[in-house]
Amino acid sequence: MPTTLSRGATSGSSRRREASRSVPGSPSTIQFFGDWRQEQHGTIERGSKLTLDYDKARLPGSFAPWRGAEFGDIVAFCRFHPRGDIVSGSVVAPVRNQENPPGAVISHVPRPLDVPVPQDANQAEIWFHGFYQTSTRADGWDSRFGANYWFDIGGPQPRVPERPVNYRSGAWTRPDVVNVMEHRATKVNVFPAPQGGGPLEGTNLQTVLALRAWVQESRYGANAWIDVHVFGDGDELIHAETLTLSYSGFGPSSSYQFDGVVYQGATATPGSVQPKPDARTLQYRLYYELNYQVFTDGILHQFDLTEDALVRS
């Protein structure tokens, strides 16, 4: 006989799932020293924050003086396995000449990079790219001679949705042909605010995804799309759809983009309620068809979403 839950009640398994979402793990730090040592402080845990503290002396050829300024950057890349998501960001900060604010960049100092650890990650793979561009360009890599730096991830058991977005058969993994440049996902209450101010009188919850993908240019035409899955509080599939991206390659690079609603959640007005499952996780895979061949970046992109109750408030 199925168990009936009263309003506001949650099952034991639901409470455990919610705890795994809401209780962050302990933060951890990995230091990359100038003498080529690495030192890890604390266990890297799912749902926690990982800090990368990098000594720029490891890549001294990443900066060059030019016309009274210093040009260059060092970018960290962190790929989380098994899903393949890559997080990147600079590990240096510019120092400016204060005599004429904002002033030219005259040097760079280390700046730790904070990286959120996904709830389903088992390992972190890390490498660094240093470069500058003036009248010439120079590139350097800190990747342990191409093997990269690997670290295990612990904490609560990995959260894996029951029906993740599958990799399309026949697609080629080629991030040099198609890859995500930027993306974000959020849940919003778009119910109109009352005239004159005051609290909202209704609910219209929508999960919105915005992304821009770089693609290899083709004079013969091409198309791009994403396969999207949305999951509920119990990691069950509540919505699946394929969405076409629009061409936006007017500029220095060719690109496709999407910016719109991927899931319509609960709606409510005075006297009328239309409940829908609470969207808590969004996944998508990116595809690009070029000359009758389908390419992908090979990454199962994923976002955790805020629970409905917090978005309504």
C-alpha positions in Angstrom: 0.0 0.0 0.0 1.5 3.4 -1.0 2.4 5.9 1.8 0.4 9.1 1.7 2.3 12.2 2.8 0.4 15.2 4.3 1.1 18.7 2.9 4.6 19.8 4.1 5.7 16.3 5.0 8.6 14.6 3.3 9.7 11.0 3.2 13.0 9.9 4.7 14.6 9.5 1.3 13.4 13.0 0.3 14.9 14.4 3.4 18.2 12.7 2.7 18.2 14.1 -0.8 17.5 17.6 0.4 20.2 17.3 3.0 22.7 16.3 0.3 21.7 19.4 -1.7 21.6 22.0 1.1 24.5 21.0 3.4 27.8 22.2 1.8 31.0 20.2 2.4 34.1 21.6 3.9 36.1 23.9 1.6 39.5 22.7 0.4 42.6 24.2 -1.2 45.3 23.0 -3.6 48.5 25.0 -3.6 50.7 24.9 -6.7 54.1 26.1 -5.6 56.9 27.8 -7.7 59.2 24.8 -7.0 56.7 22.5 -8.8 55.3 20.9 -5.7 51.5 20.6 -5.1 49.9 20.5 -1.7 46.3 19.7 -0.9 44.6 21.1 2.2 41.4 19.3 3.2 39.3 16.7 1.4 37.7 17.8 -1.8 34.0 17.2 -1.2 31.0 17.2 -3.5 28.9 20.3 -3.1 31.8 22.2 -1.6 34.2 24.9 -2.7 37.7 24.1 -4.1 40.3 26.9 -4.1 43.2 26.8 -6.5 46.2 28.8 -5.2 48.8 29.2 -8.0 52.3 30.6 -7.9 52.8 32.5 -11.2 56.5 31.6 -11.1 55.6 28.2 -12.5 54.8 29.9 -15.8 57.2 32.9 -16.0 56.8 33.3 -19.8 53.2 34.3 -19.4 53.8 38.0 -19.2 55.6 40.6 -21.3 56.2 44.4 -21.0 54.8 46.5 -23.8 54.6 50.3 -24.0 54.8 50.7 -20.2 52.3 48.0 -19.4 52.5 44.3 -18.6 50.4 42.0 -20.8 49.5 38.4 -20.0 47.3 36.0 -18.0 47.3 32.5 -16.4 44.1 30.6 -16.6 43.2 27.5 -14.6 41.1 24.7 -16.1 39.3 22.2 -13.9 37.4 19.3 -15.5 35.2 17.3 -13.2 34.7 13.6 -14.0 32.7 11.6 -15.0 30.4 14.3 -16.5 33.2 16.3 -18.1 32.2 19.8 -17.1 35.1 22.3 -17.3 35.4 25.4 -15.0 38.0 28.0 -15.9 39.2 31.3 -14.6 42.3 33.5 -14.1 44.6 32.8 -11.1 46.3 36.2 -11.3 45.0 39.8 -10.6 46.2 42.9 -12.4 48.1 45.7 -10.5 47.5 49.1 -11.9 49.5 52.3 -11.9 47.6 54.6 -9.5 49.1 57.8 -10.6 46.4 58.2 -13.3 43.4 56.0 -12.3 42.4 53.5 -13.4 45.9 53.3 -14.7 47.8 50.9 -16.9 48.4 47.3 -15.7 52.0 47.3 -14.6 52.2 43.8 -13.0 50.2 40.8 -11.9 49.9 39.1 -8.5 48.5 35.7 -7.6 44.7 35.5 -7.0 43.2 32.2 -5.7 40.4 30.9 -7.9 37.3 29.4 -6.2 35.6 26.5 -8.0 32.3 24.9 -7.0 32.5 21.1 -6.9 29.5 19.3 -8.6 27.4 17.0 -6.6 28.1 14.0 -8.9 31.9 14.4 -9.3 34.4 11.7 -8.5 37.7 13.3 -9.7 39.1 16.7 -10.6 41.5 17.1 -13.5 43.4 20.4 -13.4 45.8 22.2 -15.8 47.0 25.8 -16.5 47.5 27.9 -19.6 49.7 31.0 -19.5 49.9 33.4 -22.4 50.4 37.0 -23.6 49.6 38.8 -26.8 51.4 42.0 -27.9 53.0 42.4 -31.3 53.8 38.7 -30.9 52.1 35.9 -28.9 53.5 33.3 -26.5 51.8 30.3 -24.9 52.9 28.1 -22.0 51.2 25.1 -20.3 51.5 23.7 -16.9 50.0 20.2 -17.3 52.5 17.7 -16.0 53.7 17.1 -19.5 50.1 16.6 -20.8 49.0 14.2 -18.1 47.4 17.0 -16.0 46.9 17.0 -12.2 44.3 14.6 -10.8 42.6 14.7 -7.4 40.0 12.4 -5.9 36.7 13.8 -4.6 34.9 12.5 -1.5 31.9 13.5 0.6 28.3 12.4 0.2 27.4 9.7 -2.3 27.3 11.2 -5.9 23.8 12.3 -6.9 23.0 10.9 -10.4 19.6 11.5 -12.0 17.8 8.3 -13.0 17.6 9.2 -16.8 20.5 11.6 -17.7 20.7 13.1 -21.2 22.3 10.3 -23.3 25.1 10.8 -25.8 23.7 10.6 -29.3 24.9 7.6 -31.2 27.1 8.5 -34.1 28.1 12.0 -32.8 31.8 12.8 -32.8 33.3 14.5 -29.7 35.2 17.5 -31.1 35.4 20.5 -28.8 37.6 22.1 -31.6 34.4 22.1 -33.7 31.8 23.1 -31.2 31.9 24.1 -27.5 30.1 26.2 -25.0 31.4 29.7 -24.5 29.1 30.8 -21.7 25.9 29.5 -20.1 23.7 30.1 -17.1 20.4 28.6 -15.8 18.0 30.1 -13.2 14.5 29.7 -11.9 12.4 32.9 -11.7 8.9 33.9 -10.7 7.7 36.0 -13.6 4.3 36.8 -12.2 3.7 40.6 -12.7 4.3 42.8 -9.7 1.2 44.7 -8.6 0.9 48.4 -9.6 2.0 50.6 -6.8 4.3 48.0 -5.3 3.5 45.4 -2.6 3.9 41.6 -2.5 3.3 39.4 -5.5 -0.2 38.1 -5.6 0.5 35.0 -7.7 3.2 32.6 -9.0 4.5 31.8 -12.4 7.7 29.8 -12.0 9.9 29.4 -15.1 13.3 27.7 -15.5 15.4 29.7 -18.0 18.5 28.7 -19.8 20.8 31.1 -21.7 23.9 29.8 -23.6 26.2 30.8 -26.4 28.2 28.2 -28.3 31.3 28.7 -30.5 31.2 26.6 -33.8 33.5 26.0 -36.7 32.3 28.2 -39.6 30.8 26.6 -42.6 30.0 28.3 -45.9 27.5 25.5 -46.7 25.2 26.1 -43.7 24.8 24.1 -40.5 22.5 23.8 -37.5 22.9 23.5 -33.7 20.7 22.2 -31.0 20.6 21.0 -27.4 19.0 17.9 -25.8 17.5 19.1 -22.4 16.4 17.1 -19.4 14.8 18.6 -16.2 14.7 16.6 -13.0 12.6 16.9 -9.9 13.5 16.8 -6.2 14.0 13.0 -6.3 16.2 13.2 -9.4 13.3 11.8 -11.4 12.9 13.0 -15.0 10.0 15.6 -15.3 10.7 17.1 -18.7 12.7 16.3 -21.9 13.0 18.4 -25.0 15.2 19.1 -28.0 15.7 22.9 -28.6 17.1 24.6 -31.7 19.8 27.2 -31.3 19.7 30.4 -33.4 22.7 31.6 -35.4 24.4 34.6 -33.9 27.8 34.5 -35.6 27.8 38.1 -36.6 31.2 39.3 -35.3 34.8 38.0 -34.8 33.6 34.3 -34.3 30.8 32.1 -35.5 28.3 31.1 -32.8 24.8 29.9 -32.0 22.7 30.8 -29.0 19.6 30.0 -27.0 17.9 32.2 -24.4 14.5 31.1 -23.2 12.2 29.0 -21.0 13.1 25.3 -20.8 10.5 24.3 -18.2 7.2 25.8 -17.1 6.7 25.3 -13.4 3.8 25.9 -11.0 1.4 28.8 -11.6 -1.1 30.3 -9.1 -3.5 33.2 -9.1 -6.1 34.0 -6.4 -8.5 31.2 -6.5 -6.6 29.1 -9.0 -3.5 26.8 -8.7 -1.8 24.7 -11.3 0.9 22.6 -9.5 3.9 21.2 -11.4 6.9 19.2 -10.1 9.6 21.2 -8.6 12.5 21.5 -11.0 15.8 21.0 -9.1 18.3 19.9 -11.8 18.8 20.8 -15.5 21.0 18.9 -17.9 21.8 19.4 -21.5 24.1 18.2 -24.3 25.2 20.4 -27.2 25.2 19.2 -30.8 26.3 20.8 -34.1 25.7 19.3 -37.6 28.2 20.3 -40.2 28.4 18.7 -43.6 26.1 15.9 -42.6 28.2 14.9 -39.6 27.0 15.6 -36.0 29.6 16.9 -33.5 29.5 17.6 -29.8 31.8 18.9 -27.1 31.2 15.7 -25.2 30.1 17.3 -22.0 27.0 16.6 -20.0 26.3 20.2 -18.8 24.4 20.4 -15.5 22.9 23.1 -13.2 21.3 22.7 -9.7 18.2 24.8 -9.4 16.7 26.6 -6.4 13.6 25.0 -4.8 10.2 26.5 -5.7 9.5 27.7 -2.1 12.5 30.0 -2.1 11.8 31.4 -5.5 8.2 32.3 -4.5 9.3 34.2 -1.5 
